[in-house]
Amino acid sequence: MGKIEASPAFENSVLVACDMLDRIKDLLHSMPAPDSEKIDWSHVGSVTHLNQELANLMRFVESVLPK
């Protein structure tokens, strides 16, 4: 079995991550509009939780970037 090179695996992983980020963005845009009467506090809590998770993810990504 051949040796897998890190560079193509890294490139693929970055593309997968970008696809997932695009999907998150699409899902956010499919939520009720801010002026919609469908908005309730559960939506606020969900987006607040998402923001907290994204902030944690950003800190992780920043920590692994080359200095």
C-alpha positions as CSV (number, residue, x, y, z in Angstrom):
1,M,0.0,0.0,0.0
2,G,1.4,3.4,-0.9
3,K,2.2,6.2,1.4
4,I,-0.4,8.9,1.7
5,E,1.1,12.4,1.4
6,A,0.1,15.0,3.9
7,S,-0.4,17.8,1.4
8,P,-3.3,16.3,-0.6
9,A,-4.9,15.1,2.6
10,F,-4.6,18.5,4.1
11,E,-6.0,20.2,1.0
12,N,-9.0,17.8,1.0
13,S,-9.6,18.4,4.7
14,V,-9.6,22.2,4.1
15,L,-12.1,21.8,1.3
16,V,-14.4,19.7,3.5
17,A,-14.2,22.3,6.2
18,C,-15.0,25.1,3.7
19,D,-18.0,23.1,2.5
20,M,-19.3,22.7,6.0
21,L,-18.9,26.4,6.7
22,D,-20.9,27.2,3.5
23,R,-23.6,24.8,4.7
24,I,-23.8,26.5,8.1
25,K,-24.1,29.9,6.3
26,D,-26.9,28.5,4.1
27,L,-28.7,27.1,7.2
28,L,-28.4,30.4,9.0
29,H,-29.9,32.2,6.0
30,S,-32.8,29.7,5.9
31,M,-33.9,30.7,9.5
32,P,-36.8,33.0,9.9
33,A,-36.1,36.6,9.0
34,P,-35.4,38.9,12.0
35,D,-38.6,40.8,11.5
36,S,-40.6,37.6,11.2
37,E,-43.4,36.9,13.7
38,K,-42.1,33.3,13.8
39,I,-39.1,34.4,15.9
40,D,-39.2,33.3,19.5
41,W,-36.6,33.0,22.3
42,S,-35.6,29.5,21.3
43,H,-34.2,30.9,18.0
44,V,-32.3,33.5,20.0
45,G,-30.9,30.8,22.3
46,S,-30.0,28.5,19.3
47,V,-28.1,31.3,17.5
48,T,-26.4,32.4,20.7
49,H,-25.2,28.8,21.3
50,L,-24.0,28.6,17.7
51,N,-22.1,31.9,18.2
52,Q,-20.4,30.4,21.3
53,E,-19.4,27.3,19.5
54,L,-18.1,29.3,16.5
55,A,-16.1,31.5,18.8
56,N,-14.5,28.3,20.4
57,L,-13.8,27.0,16.9
58,M,-12.2,30.3,15.8
59,R,-9.9,30.2,18.9
60,F,-8.9,26.7,18.0
61,V,-8.1,27.6,14.4
62,E,-6.1,30.6,15.5
63,S,-4.1,28.5,17.9
64,V,-3.0,26.1,15.3
65,L,-2.0,28.6,12.6
66,P,1.7,29.0,12.1
67,K,3.2,31.9,13.9
